[in-house]
């Protein structure tokens, strides 16, 4: 018999800006870029770890820079490799995928299958952060919840999560499917192709780096709100 209530999986695809030693020559003199939002999702790892700890959920994380290979992009997508790795030979790119992209995806698949074997459905929260200004446009939200609106369970889950956050004493600004669309290419989109809407709920959590880029104590309140409100949304999903 499946356990009562949904299972929960937390992932963090862009948690760090580490460059493996074998690829260090590709990034000489690029420390500033690696430290920017292009090198990692600033603050995403501390948030993902807090969510996993608070909710006692499995966490799959990567601390390798997204500029090496983007774990959130699918095969055939140009942005899977950056300008630093796109010009590598086909064999070298394949070796890069075998060393980093494939192991991460396989671990996610294995954890998800294990949870699906125990629960009627699984909520997967993929934790990200976003630059407050991109191409001269200011992003007007604190938290974004991304989902596929064609999948009713995801839509309902994110609506409840948003309502819970906005009911707080000092609510953050929360928008759904902003600053990106939940149907865009990504890990959750790839997993939706293999799991039906009643069994798999994929949500990308996006936090504004104007908040997540502050010292950890300065945004501890928002992290706590996100953890507590996620717990509430999970309880509602099991009803």
PABADO-883456 format. One record per atom (N, C-alpha, C, O, CB): residue in three letters; x, y, z. Coordinates in steps of 0.02 Angstrom, whole numbers, plus 50000, padded with zeros to 5 digits. Each point is the difference from the previous one (the first is absolute). Glycine has a CB too. Layout:
PABADO-883456
ALAXYZ/...
***
This chain:
PABADO-883456
UNK500424994050000/UNK499585006050000/UNK500445006350000/UNK500485000450038/UNK498614993350023/UNK500755011249896/UNK500385006350001/UNK499915003650066/UNK499474999650031/UNK500405001449844/UNK500645002750147/UNK499955003950061/UNK499515005849989/UNK499945002649945/UNK501244994350088/UNK498495005050022/UNK499535005649995/UNK500375006549987/UNK500525001250030/UNK498684992850047/UNK500545010149880/UNK500305006449985/UNK500534999549946/UNK500284994649987/UNK499505008950129/UNK500355002149851/UNK500495000049946/UNK500724999350026/UNK500155002350055/UNK499075004749877/UNK501204990050027/UNK500725000250014/UNK500285006749978/UNK499675003749962/UNK500424983850025/UNK500505014150035/UNK500325006449983/UNK500724998849981/UNK500374996650035/UNK498865009650043/UNK500974996849866/UNK500694999849977/UNK500225007249988/UNK499665003849966/UNK500194984749981/UNK500735013350080/UNK500295006649990/UNK500634999249957/UNK500414995650013/UNK499145008650099/UNK500524999949837/UNK500615000149960/UNK500265007149993/UNK499625004850006/UNK500004984949932/UNK501035010850048/UNK500315006549991/UNK500534999349945/UNK500554997750013/UNK499245005750109/UNK500034998549818/UNK500434998849942/UNK500575005049994/UNK500524998349971/UNK498494997049972/UNK500915010750084/UNK500505005349991/UNK500255002550068/UNK500045006050011/UNK499414997349881/UNK500724992050153/UNK500155001850068/UNK500685003150011/UNK500105003250052/UNK499164987949979/UNK501215008149924/UNK500675002650012/UNK500355002149936/UNK499734999549945/UNK500344993350154/UNK500555009649909/UNK500395002349942/UNK500674996449997/UNK500495002849974/UNK498945008450031/UNK500604982850021/UNK500624996250002/UNK500204997849929/UNK499584998049960/UNK500154998050157/UNK500925004649869/UNK500274997849935/UNK500454994050015/UNK500515000850034/UNK499445010949915/UNK499904982350026/UNK500444994350009/UNK500705001549972/UNK500075003549950/UNK498944988750045/UNK501505005050037/UNK500695001549982/UNK500144998849926/UNK500385003849969/UNK499964993350147/UNK499374997849856/UNK500144998349930/UNK499785005549952/UNK500265000549945/UNK499614987550084/UNK499655016249993/UNK499735005249956/UNK500215007050022/UNK499775005049971/UNK499264987650006/UNK501405007950073/UNK500215006550025/UNK500315004449946/UNK499875006150001/UNK500314988650109/UNK500225002649843/UNK500295004449948/UNK499485003749958/UNK500145005349972/UNK500824987050025/UNK498445004949998/UNK499485003349960/UNK499755006450033/UNK499725004349966/UNK499954984549990/UNK500435011850109/UNK499705005550038/UNK500525004650032/UNK499855003550049/UNK499174989149972/UNK501585007449953/UNK500515004550027/UNK499795007349993/UNK499785002149946/UNK501114989450025/UNK499165012350083/UNK499825007049999/UNK499265001450001/UNK499795005649988/UNK501244996249951/UNK498554993150074/UNK499285000849997/UNK499674999750070/UNK499414998350006/UNK500624996649880/UNK500355006950166/UNK499724999550068/UNK499385004350009/UNK499524997850030/UNK501634999950011/UNK498865008449933/UNK499425004450008/UNK499384997149967/UNK499455000450027/UNK501335009549977/UNK499314987349937/UNK499444996949964/UNK499744994050038/UNK499394999150006/UNK501085004949885/UNK499984991950134/UNK499794994150038/UNK499625001950063/UNK499554996350022/UNK501444997549934/UNK499185011850074/UNK499675002350061/UNK499335003449986/UNK499625001450047/UNK501504999850005/UNK498735000249886/UNK499395003549982/UNK499424995049989/UNK500094994050006/UNK500605015249941/UNK498724993550037/UNK499424995849989/UNK500094995449939/UNK499644995249992/UNK499655013750059/UNK501204992649907/UNK500134995749943/UNK500384993750021/UNK499964994949966/UNK500045015149960/UNK500364990450130/UNK500394994350023/UNK499624995350045/UNK500154994050004/UNK500845013049986/UNK498504995650045/UNK499614996050048/UNK499355003750015/UNK499935005949984/UNK501124989150066/UNK498495001549982/UNK499405003250026/UNK500155002050072/UNK499984995950046/UNK499244997349878/UNK500935013150085/UNK500255002550064/UNK499484998850056/UNK499435002149995/UNK501255006749945/UNK499544987850112/UNK499574998750057/UNK499564993849994/UNK499674998250048/UNK500345013749970/UNK499994984949924/UNK499544994449990/UNK500184994050044/UNK499554996450023/UNK500275007549861/UNK500824994950127/UNK500204994050036/UNK499805000450074/UNK499764995150028/UNK501195003549892/UNK499155007250112/UNK499815000650070/UNK499254999250008/UNK499764997250049/UNK501235010349972/UNK498634995149931/UNK499274999350002/UNK499804992749990/UNK499594997450038/UNK500285014349919/UNK500424985049994/UNK499834993049987/UNK500154995650060/UNK499614995650018/UNK500615006249861/UNK500354999550153/UNK500194996050058/UNK499535001250059/UNK499844995450037/UNK501355005049925/UNK498585005950046/UNK499535001450054/UNK499334996749987/UNK499704997350047/UNK500885013649975/UNK499184989349917/UNK499364996749984/UNK500044992550014/UNK499564997150030/UNK500215011749882/UNK500784988150065/UNK500084992850008/UNK500044998250074/UNK499714995050022/UNK500885004449867/UNK499785004750150/UNK500074998650071/UNK499345000950038/UNK499814995850040/UNK501395007849952/UNK498465001949993/UNK499375001550035/UNK499484994749986/UNK499614998150044/UNK500655014149950/UNK499724985349944/UNK499484995349979/UNK500254992849998/UNK499634995549980/UNK499855013749955/UNK501144989750085/UNK500294993350001/UNK499924996649933/UNK499794994249995/UNK499965005050127/UNK500435004449826/UNK499934997649932/UNK500694998649970/UNK500485003350019/UNK498445003149968/UNK501134988949967/UNK500644999049965/UNK500175006149957/UNK499575003249970/UNK500234984450029/UNK500855013950000/UNK500255005749961/UNK500544997549952/UNK500464996550020/UNK499285011550074/UNK500194993949844/UNK500524998849950/UNK500265006849979/UNK499615004249976/UNK499874984849983/UNK501165012250049/UNK500295006649987/UNK500624999549957/UNK500344994849998/UNK499215009150112/UNK500595001449854/UNK500625000749963/UNK500345006550019/UNK499685005250007/UNK499854988049897/UNK501135006450105/UNK500395006050015/UNK500475001749942/UNK500425004550007/UNK499504992950115/UNK500034999149822/UNK500415001449941/UNK499675005849961/UNK499395000049992/UNK501024987950002/UNK499985016849982/UNK499725005749965/UNK499594998049939/UNK500174995449964/UNK500795011350076/UNK498504996949951/UNK499574998949942/UNK500355001849935/UNK499794998049946/UNK499225004350126/UNK501555001549933/UNK500375001849940/UNK500404994149973/UNK500255000349943/UNK499825011450098/UNK499994983049998/UNK500334994049975/UNK499504995949958/UNK500124998549942/UNK500665001450158/UNK498674998449931/UNK499444996949966/UNK499385001450042/UNK500034999450061/UNK500704991449886/UNK498725011150021/UNK499405001950036/UNK499574993950012/UNK499734997149954/UNK500305014449995/UNK499924986550114/UNK499624994050018/UNK499265000949991/UNK499624995150002/UNK501275002150078/UNK498885008949910/UNK499295001449993/UNK499795000549926/UNK499445002049986/UNK500595003950124/UNK500414992549845/UNK499855000449928/UNK500004993149969/UNK500384995650021/UNK500125015949974/UNK499094987649954/UNK499914993549968/UNK500464999149941/UNK500265004949973/UNK498564995250064/UNK501294993749942/UNK500404998849939/UNK499725003849940/UNK499405000449991/UNK500904988250053/UNK500155014249917/UNK499805003749941/UNK499875007450014/UNK499895003849953/UNK499634985950005/UNK500505012350104/UNK499905007050017/UNK500685003650000/UNK500484997750032/UNK498504999550037/UNK501065008449896/UNK500645003449992/UNK500305002450064/UNK500615000450006/UNK499005003049885/UNK499984998150159/UNK500255002850063/UNK500244994650048/UNK500215001550056/UNK499015008049929/UNK500764984149994/UNK500264994950045/UNK500765000950009/UNK500274998950054/UNK498824993149910/UNK501255010149982/UNK500715001750004/UNK500065007649995/UNK499625003249964/UNK500734985749985/UNK500145013850087/UNK500125007249998/UNK500525001749947/UNK500254995649965/UNK499475005350157/UNK500435005549871/UNK500515002249953/UNK500684996950016/UNK500434999649956/UNK498945011150027/UNK500734987350080/UNK500644997250020/UNK500074992649981/UNK500564997549992/UNK499465010650102/UNK499434988549898/UNK500024992849985/UNK499694998149933/UNK500074994349978/UNK499905003850144/UNK499695006649846/UNK499664998449937/UNK500494998349944/UNK499834996249955/UNK499255011450080/UNK501534995149969/UNK500484998949947/UNK500454993950013/UNK500444998549960/UNK499555013750019/UNK499894984250075/UNK500374993850011/UNK499824994949946/UNK499475000549969/UNK500555001750155/UNK500414993149865/UNK499874994949950/UNK499394995950020/UNK499834999850059/UNK501394999749911/UNK498444997349983/UNK499434995750018/UNK500174994850052/UNK499604998750045/UNK499965003149841/UNK501034995350109/UNK500204994950049/UNK500095003150069/UNK499824997050050/UNK500744996449859/UNK499735012650093/UNK500115003450064/UNK499335002150032/UNK499914999650061/UNK501215004449898/UNK498414998249999/UNK499345001850027/UNK499644993850026/UNK499665000350051/UNK500285009349868/UNK500134984950046/UNK499684993850023/UNK500304997750066/UNK499644997650044/UNK500134999349837/UNK500895003850126/UNK500334998250063/UNK499765004550057/UNK499914997750057/UNK501094998349878/UNK498885010350049/UNK499755004750050/UNK499304998050023/UNK499855000150060/UNK500835009149889/UNK498904988850004/UNK499334997750018/UNK500024993750043/UNK499634999450048/UNK499945005649846/UNK500874990450088/UNK500054993750037/UNK500265001250071/UNK499844996250046/UNK500354997749847/UNK500225011250115/UNK500295001450066/UNK499525003950046/UNK500044999350061/UNK501085000749886/UNK498435004150024/UNK499615004550041/UNK499254999949986/UNK499604999150046/UNK501405008049959/UNK498804993649932/UNK499285000749984/UNK499634993450012/UNK499494999950034/UNK500795008949882/UNK499974985850055/UNK499654993650006/UNK499974997550072/UNK499464997750020/UNK500914999749865/UNK500175002850154/UNK499944997650069/UNK499475003750041/UNK499644997050040/UNK501564999949954/UNK498765009749996/UNK499505003950036/UNK499304997849979/UNK499574998750043/UNK501225011049965/UNK499084989849927/UNK499344998149976/UNK499824992950023/UNK499424998750018/UNK500735008949883/UNK500334987950099/UNK499864993250022/UNK499844999750074/UNK499574996150021/UNK501184999649890/UNK499595008450129/UNK499855000150071/UNK499305002750013/UNK499644997350042/UNK501585004249983/UNK498595003749939/UNK499325002750007/UNK499494994649981/UNK499514998950036/UNK500915012749938/UNK499694984949970/UNK499544994849979/UNK499934994650053/UNK499454997750015/UNK500865004549866/UNK500264995750148/UNK499994994650049/UNK499635002150063/UNK499594996150027/UNK501494999649928/UNK499055010450070/UNK499665002450060/UNK499255000749987/UNK499594998450043/UNK501465007649994/UNK498784996549905/UNK499295001049983/UNK499644993349996/UNK499444999350026/UNK500855011249912/UNK500014984650030/UNK499694993449995/UNK499914996950069/UNK499494996850013/UNK501015001749874/UNK499995002350157/UNK499954997350067/UNK499425003250038/UNK499634996650036/UNK501605001249964/UNK498685008749993/UNK499455003550033/UNK499334998049971/UNK499514999150036/UNK501255010449987/UNK499214989749911/UNK499384998049967/UNK499794992950021/UNK499414998449999/UNK500865009149905/UNK500214988450114/UNK499844993350023/UNK499685000050069/UNK499684995250020/UNK501275000549912/UNK499135009850105/UNK499755000550069/UNK499415004750007/UNK499634999550049/UNK501514998049989/UNK498775007049913/UNK499485005250006/UNK499564999949939/UNK500214998149945/UNK500555008950127/UNK498624995249937/UNK499535000549945/UNK500235005149949/UNK499874999449940/UNK499214997150136/UNK501255008849948/UNK500285005149955/UNK500605003250033/UNK500124999250060/UNK498745003049890/UNK501535001350010/UNK500615003450025/UNK499995007249977/UNK499875001449942/UNK500784987850057/UNK499495015350048/UNK500115007149984/UNK500765001049995/UNK500374998550047/UNK498555005250013/UNK501304998749883/UNK500715001449988/UNK500095007649998/UNK499725003349957/UNK500454985849979/UNK500225013650111/UNK500145007150001/UNK500735001049978/UNK500474998050035/UNK498685004050058/UNK500935001149850/UNK500665001649972/UNK500155007250018/UNK499665004649978/UNK500214987149925/UNK500665009450138/UNK500135006550032/UNK500485004149957/UNK500544997849983/UNK499264997150130/UNK499985011249871/UNK500405004649959/UNK499945007150028/UNK499575001550041/UNK500264991249857/UNK500625011750079/UNK499935007150013/UNK500115003849935/UNK500284997249952/UNK500125001450168/UNK499385007749877/UNK500045003749938/UNK500275007150012/UNK499925002850054/UNK499124990649901/UNK501295009349995/UNK500285006750003/UNK499435005150004/UNK499514999449964/UNK501524996949972/UNK499035008750108/UNK499465004950006/UNK499905004349939/UNK499455002649988/UNK500784997550132/UNK500305000849840/UNK499955003849938/UNK500344996049945/UNK500564997750009/UNK499435013450053/UNK499664987949882/UNK500284996349944/UNK499865003949936/UNK499435001649985/UNK500434987350076/UNK500675012449902/UNK499945003849936/UNK499645006650011/UNK499605002249959/UNK500384987049977/UNK500165014050121/UNK499725006550015/UNK499294999950026/UNK499715005350013/UNK501024998949900/UNK498994990050096/UNK499314999450024/UNK500004997550072/UNK500304994950016/UNK499285002749867/UNK500095006250161/UNK499964998050070/UNK499454994850010/UNK499445001049976/UNK500995010350059/UNK499734983349999/UNK499524994850015/UNK499625001950063/UNK500305001050053/UNK500434990149891/UNK498615009350052/UNK499605002750054/UNK499674994650042/UNK499394999350001/UNK500415010849929/UNK500614985950104/UNK499744995250048/UNK500564997850045/UNK500595000849984/UNK498524995449935/UNK500705000950138/UNK500494997150046/UNK500074992549989/UNK500544997250003/UNK499205011750081/UNK499694988049903/UNK499974992649992/UNK499594998449938/UNK499475002849990/UNK500644995450135/UNK500144997249836/UNK499634997449943/UNK499884992550008/UNK500444996350022/UNK500065012649905/UNK498904988950056/UNK499824992950001/UNK499834998049929/UNK499505002249972/UNK500074998450147/UNK500844995149851/UNK499924998149930/UNK499714993049995/UNK500224995550035/UNK500755011949934/UNK498544991849987/UNK499674993649991/UNK499704999849930/UNK499995005149965/UNK499754994050159/UNK500024995149856/UNK499664999349935/UNK499255000950012/UNK499694995850032/UNK501224996449923/UNK498785013350020/UNK499295001250014/UNK499544994849970/UNK499414999750019/UNK500865012349984/UNK499984983849951/UNK499584994849973/UNK499924994150049/UNK499574995749990/UNK500815007649895/UNK500034996750166/UNK499984994650050/UNK499665002650063/UNK500305003650040/UNK500764991149913/UNK498315003550055/UNK499585002950053/UNK500294998950070/UNK499965004750041/UNK499064993449886/UNK501264996150090/UNK500284999350067/UNK500575004950014/UNK500055002650056/UNK499644985449940/UNK500735013349955/UNK500535005050009/UNK499715006950010/UNK500225003850044/UNK500554989349887/UNK498745008650029/UNK499685006650005/UNK499695001050069/UNK500095005250031/UNK499684994649845/UNK499874995150148/UNK499685000550065/UNK500515000450057/UNK499925003850047/UNK499104989949908/UNK501515002350039/UNK500525000150052/UNK500325006950005/UNK500095002650055/UNK500114985149926/UNK499995015249962/UNK500335006550000/UNK499535005550023/UNK500215004850033/UNK500544991349875/UNK498615003450074/UNK499525005050024/UNK499944999950076/UNK499985005250032/UNK499384993749860/UNK500634995150136/UNK499964999550073/UNK500645002450033/UNK499985003450051/UNK499234986949938/UNK501365008049982/UNK500645002250028/UNK500035007749999/UNK500225003150048/UNK500344986249913/UNK499235013649983/UNK500005007349995/UNK499545003150052/UNK500185004950033/UNK500074994249845/UNK499154998250131/UNK499525002750049/UNK500284999650070/UNK499915004650040/UNK499154992049886/UNK501284997950090/UNK500294999150066/UNK500555005250013/UNK500035003050054/UNK499714984849942/UNK500695013449954/UNK500525005050007/UNK499715007050009/UNK500255003950040/UNK500504989049890/UNK498735008650032/UNK499715006750002/UNK499575001250062/UNK499805005750013/UNK500234994349863/UNK499834994850162/UNK499625000750062/UNK500455001650060/UNK499755001050055/UNK499404991149899/UNK501515008050035/UNK500475001350054/UNK499945007350024/UNK499725004249965/UNK501064987049989/UNK499495010150106/UNK499975006850027/UNK500395004949956/UNK499785005749989/UNK500134989550127/UNK500665002749858/UNK500395004149955/UNK500104996049935/UNK500534997249989/UNK500065008950107/UNK498894993849862/UNK500024995549942/UNK500495002449947/UNK500055006049987/UNK498784991050036/UNK501534998449946/UNK500415001849942/UNK499555000949939/UNK499434997849998/UNK501564995850049/UNK499285009749903/UNK499655000549936/UNK500094993349964/UNK500564997749990/UNK499625015050001/UNK499264984249991/UNK500024993449969/UNK499615000249934/UNK499445002449998/UNK500664991950115/UNK500225003349834/UNK499654999449936/UNK500104993049973/UNK500504996750013/UNK499675015649963/UNK499334985449987/UNK500054993349970/UNK500215000649927/UNK499805004649964/UNK499304991150115/UNK501324999649900/UNK500274999949932/UNK500325006649981/UNK499885002849946/UNK499264988850023/UNK501265010950077/UNK500395006149991/UNK500624999550045/UNK499934997750057/UNK499025009349916/UNK501634994950005/UNK500175003649939/UNK500104995549938/UNK500215002549947/UNK500315006050127/UNK499344985149933/UNK500044995449943/UNK499354996149997/UNK499605000250046/UNK501664998849963/UNK498634997649935/UNK499424995749992/UNK500174992950022/UNK500534997449983/UNK499055009749922/UNK499974989950133/UNK500134993350025/UNK500034994749947/UNK500254994550013/UNK499205009050089/UNK500304998049838/UNK500034995149945/UNK500655000449961/UNK500104996049953/UNK498665004650040/UNK501685004150023/UNK500635000649964/UNK500444994050015/UNK499894996350048/UNK500035016349956/UNK500604986549955/UNK500454994350009/UNK500325000150068/UNK500215005250025/UNK500004994749853/UNK499824994350154/UNK500314999350065/UNK499914993050026/UNK499694995849967/UNK500115016350057/UNK500474986650034/UNK499964993350029/UNK499284998050013/UNK499814994349985/UNK501315007450067/UNK498485002849976/UNK499304998250014/UNK499624998549935/UNK499604995349998/UNK500435011950106/UNK500104996649844/UNK499674998949936/UNK500184993249972/UNK499574996549973/UNK500435015850005/UNK500644985850028/UNK500214993449975/UNK499664994450039/UNK499804995049971/UNK501305010049996/UNK498844995950099/UNK499704994750040/UNK499244999449988/UNK499724994650006/UNK501175007350080/UNK498795003649897/UNK499284999749984/UNK499864995549941/UNK499474997049995/UNK500405014550050/UNK500614988149909/UNK499904995849941/UNK499984992650017/UNK499754996049960/UNK500835012749972/UNK499674989550127/UNK500044992950019/UNK499524998250056/UNK499904994150015/UNK501285006049949/UNK498525005050068/UNK499564998650057/UNK499375004249993/UNK500025006049985/UNK500984991450090/UNK498434999449935/UNK499365003449993/UNK499875005150054/UNK500344999950052/UNK499244990049893/UNK499935014550044/UNK499875005550047/UNK499744997850068/UNK500095003650049/UNK499675003349853/UNK499944987350102/UNK499754997650064/UNK500564997250043/UNK499934999450061/UNK498984998249885/UNK501655000550023/UNK500554996850036/UNK500605004750012/UNK500364999350050/UNK499274990049900/UNK500465015550005/UNK500595004450005/UNK499795007249995/UNK499675002149952/UNK501054989149998/UNK499465012850101/UNK499885007250001/UNK500685003450001/UNK500364999850050/UNK498524999050010/UNK501305004449884/UNK500645003449995/UNK499925007550008/UNK499625003149964/UNK500784987849961/UNK499975011950123/UNK499965007250015/UNK500715002850002/UNK500434997450035/UNK498495001250031/UNK501195006749896/UNK500635003750006/UNK499885005950047/UNK499575004349987/UNK500824992249896/UNK499995003650171/UNK499975005650047/UNK500545004949982/UNK500594998349997/UNK498944994350095/UNK500285013749896/UNK500475005349981/UNK499985005550053/UNK499465002550017/UNK500394994849860/UNK500735004750148/UNK500055005450049/UNK500445005649972/UNK500524998749970/UNK499324993150125/UNK499945014349915/UNK500375005849975/UNK500685000650034/UNK500044999950062/UNK498865005949914/UNK501634994949985/UNK500675000650028/UNK500115006650037/UNK500505000750035/UNK499904991949874/UNK499155012250084/UNK500035005950042/UNK499904998150073/UNK500225003650045/UNK499355003549860/UNK500114987250106/UNK499904997350068/UNK500514994550014/UNK500345000150051/UNK498445002849944/UNK501264992249960/UNK500424994250013/UNK500755001749997/UNK500414996150024/UNK498694996749929/UNK501075012850017/UNK500705002149997/UNK500245003550062/UNK500595001650005/UNK499274999249874/UNK499685000650168/UNK500195003150063/UNK500344994850045/UNK499934994049989/UNK499125014350000/UNK501324994050063/UNK500274995250049/UNK499444995650027/UNK499435002350007/UNK501495005850024/UNK499244985849984/UNK499494995250019/UNK499535002450055/UNK499394999149992/UNK501424992249976/UNK499425011750087/UNK499525002150051/UNK499495005149975/UNK499455000550027/UNK501434997450057/UNK499315005949865/UNK499565005449976/UNK499394997349962/UNK499495003549995/UNK501505003949997/UNK499054986649983/UNK499414997349967/UNK499774993550031/UNK499654996049968/UNK500735009449927/UNK499804993650168/UNK499794994050036/UNK499244999750007/UNK499714994649999/UNK501375005450064/UNK498605005949943/UNK499285000150007/UNK499644997349940/UNK499524996250007/UNK500615013550066/UNK500094992249868/UNK499684997449939/UNK500114992549993/UNK499554996449981/UNK500615014849964/UNK500454986550071/UNK500134992849995/UNK499534996250047/UNK499744994749981/UNK501465007649989/UNK498715000350090/UNK499544996750047/UNK499285000149974/UNK499644995050006/UNK501125008450089/UNK499045002349877/UNK499325000449971/UNK499904994849945/UNK499484996749997/UNK500495015550031/UNK500534987149929/UNK499944995349945/UNK499964992950025/UNK499604996049974/UNK501045011949953/UNK499764990450123/UNK499994993250028/UNK499334998550033/UNK499704994749989/UNK501545005950028/UNK498525004150024/UNK499384998850037/UNK499394999949953/UNK499554996050009/UNK500965009650091/UNK499504998849850/UNK499445000249954/UNK499994993949954/UNK499474997649980/UNK500565014950024/UNK500564984949978/UNK500034993949961/UNK499714994250039/UNK499644995849973/UNK501385008549967/UNK499144995350125/UNK499724994850042/UNK499245000450001/UNK499654994949996/UNK501395005250075/UNK498705006049933/UNK499275001050000/UNK499694997849934/UNK499484996749999/UNK500665012850081/UNK500194992249865/UNK499744998149934/UNK500014992549991/UNK499554997249968/UNK500865013649986/UNK500084985850073/UNK500044992749996/UNK499434996850039/UNK499714995049977/UNK501535005750011/UNK498595002050070/UNK499454997450039/UNK499345000849961/UNK499594995449998/UNK501035007550109/UNK499295002949861/UNK499405001149961/UNK499964995249941/UNK499464997749981/UNK500555014450052/UNK500584986449937/UNK500004995549942/UNK499834992950019/UNK499774996149958/UNK501095011149990/UNK499234991050116/UNK499844993250022/UNK499284999150021/UNK499774994550013/UNK501405004450023/UNK498465006849967/UNK499314999650024/UNK499544996849948/UNK499404999350012/UNK500815011050058/
***
